[in-house]
Amino acid sequence: MEVRVQLASWMTPVDRAILERLLNEGNVELVLTPALIADNTDYARPTVREHMAVLQEKELVEYYDEARAVYQLSEKGREYITGGLPADDLEDDE
């Protein structure tokens, strides 16, 4: 049974699905556009685009190719989705 990382309070299952798709567990990590992520998940393109903006703001994803809007996991995103960074560390300091 697959154990999934805990979500930070601001996250939804969409965020986890995006990070997991980019991780491509057991294979080479992927670099994808929001459209390709949407095509390979159960989420619509506008939803994925909206969540990608938040994940980028939170430094969990970064551009692989900004001109083509291709994203990849950041080091922080990779550490989180593989269980090395607790969800508590992703909470906003307010």
C-alpha positions as a Markdown table, in Angstrom:
| # | Residue | x | y | z |
|---|---|---|---|---|
| 1 | Met | 0.0 | 0.0 | 0.0 |
| 2 | Glu | 1.4 | 3.4 | -1.0 |
| 3 | Val | 1.9 | 5.9 | 1.8 |
| 4 | Arg | 1.2 | 9.5 | 0.7 |
| 5 | Val | 2.7 | 12.5 | 2.2 |
| 6 | Gln | 0.6 | 14.7 | 4.5 |
| 7 | Leu | -0.8 | 17.8 | 2.9 |
| 8 | Ala | 0.0 | 21.3 | 4.2 |
| 9 | Ser | -3.2 | 23.2 | 5.3 |
| 10 | Trp | -3.2 | 25.3 | 2.1 |
| 11 | Met | -2.9 | 22.2 | -0.2 |
| 12 | Thr | -5.6 | 20.1 | -1.9 |
| 13 | Pro | -5.4 | 16.7 | -3.6 |
| 14 | Val | -4.8 | 18.5 | -6.9 |
| 15 | Asp | -1.4 | 19.8 | -5.5 |
| 16 | Arg | -0.4 | 16.3 | -4.5 |
| 17 | Ala | -1.4 | 14.9 | -7.9 |
| 18 | Ile | 0.7 | 17.5 | -9.7 |
| 19 | Leu | 3.7 | 16.8 | -7.6 |
| 20 | Glu | 3.3 | 13.1 | -7.9 |
| 21 | Arg | 2.9 | 13.3 | -11.7 |
| 22 | Leu | 6.2 | 15.3 | -12.0 |
| 23 | Leu | 8.0 | 12.9 | -9.7 |
| 24 | Asn | 6.9 | 10.0 | -11.8 |
| 25 | Glu | 7.8 | 7.6 | -9.1 |
| 26 | Gly | 9.9 | 4.6 | -10.1 |
| 27 | Asn | 10.9 | 6.3 | -13.4 |
| 28 | Val | 12.7 | 9.4 | -14.6 |
| 29 | Glu | 11.2 | 12.7 | -13.3 |
| 30 | Leu | 9.1 | 14.4 | -15.8 |
| 31 | Val | 9.1 | 18.0 | -17.1 |
| 32 | Leu | 5.6 | 19.0 | -18.2 |
| 33 | Thr | 3.3 | 21.8 | -19.2 |
| 34 | Pro | 0.1 | 22.3 | -17.2 |
| 35 | Ala | -1.8 | 21.0 | -20.2 |
| 36 | Leu | 0.1 | 17.8 | -20.2 |
| 37 | Ile | -0.3 | 17.4 | -16.5 |
| 38 | Ala | -4.1 | 17.9 | -16.9 |
| 39 | Asp | -4.1 | 15.3 | -19.8 |
| 40 | Asn | -2.5 | 12.8 | -17.4 |
| 41 | Thr | -4.6 | 13.5 | -14.3 |
| 42 | Asp | -8.3 | 13.8 | -13.5 |
| 43 | Tyr | -8.1 | 17.6 | -13.3 |
| 44 | Ala | -9.0 | 20.3 | -15.9 |
| 45 | Arg | -6.4 | 22.5 | -17.5 |
| 46 | Pro | -7.5 | 25.7 | -15.7 |
| 47 | Thr | -7.4 | 23.9 | -12.4 |
| 48 | Val | -3.9 | 22.6 | -13.0 |
| 49 | Arg | -2.7 | 26.0 | -14.2 |
| 50 | Glu | -4.1 | 27.7 | -11.0 |
| 51 | His | -2.4 | 25.2 | -8.7 |
| 52 | Met | 0.9 | 25.3 | -10.6 |
| 53 | Ala | 1.0 | 29.1 | -9.9 |
| 54 | Val | 0.6 | 28.4 | -6.2 |
| 55 | Leu | 3.1 | 25.5 | -6.2 |
| 56 | Gln | 5.6 | 27.8 | -7.9 |
| 57 | Glu | 4.9 | 30.6 | -5.4 |
| 58 | Lys | 5.6 | 28.1 | -2.6 |
| 59 | Glu | 8.8 | 27.0 | -4.4 |
| 60 | Leu | 7.7 | 23.4 | -4.9 |
| 61 | Val | 7.9 | 23.6 | -8.7 |
| 62 | Glu | 10.1 | 25.7 | -11.0 |
| 63 | Tyr | 10.4 | 26.4 | -14.6 |
| 64 | Tyr | 12.3 | 24.0 | -16.7 |
| 65 | Asp | 11.6 | 26.2 | -19.8 |
| 66 | Glu | 9.8 | 29.5 | -18.9 |
| 67 | Ala | 9.3 | 30.4 | -22.6 |
| 68 | Arg | 7.3 | 27.2 | -23.2 |
| 69 | Ala | 5.8 | 27.1 | -19.6 |
| 70 | Val | 7.4 | 23.7 | -18.9 |
| 71 | Tyr | 7.7 | 22.9 | -15.2 |
| 72 | Gln | 9.7 | 20.5 | -13.1 |
| 73 | Leu | 10.0 | 19.7 | -9.4 |
| 74 | Ser | 12.2 | 22.0 | -7.4 |
| 75 | Glu | 14.6 | 20.6 | -4.9 |
| 76 | Lys | 12.2 | 21.6 | -2.1 |
| 77 | Gly | 9.3 | 20.0 | -4.0 |
| 78 | Arg | 11.2 | 16.8 | -4.6 |
| 79 | Glu | 12.2 | 16.6 | -0.9 |
| 80 | Tyr | 8.5 | 17.2 | 0.2 |
| 81 | Ile | 6.9 | 14.7 | -2.2 |
| 82 | Thr | 9.4 | 11.9 | -1.3 |
| 83 | Gly | 8.7 | 12.4 | 2.4 |
| 84 | Gly | 11.9 | 14.2 | 3.4 |
| 85 | Leu | 10.3 | 17.5 | 4.2 |
| 86 | Pro | 7.3 | 17.6 | 6.6 |
| 87 | Ala | 4.1 | 19.3 | 5.6 |
| 88 | Asp | 4.5 | 21.6 | 8.7 |
| 89 | Asp | 7.5 | 23.1 | 7.0 |
| 90 | Leu | 5.3 | 24.3 | 4.1 |
| 91 | Glu | 3.0 | 26.3 | 6.3 |
| 92 | Asp | 3.0 | 30.1 | 6.0 |
| 93 | Asp | 4.6 | 31.9 | 8.9 |
| 94 | Glu | 2.1 | 34.4 | 10.1 |
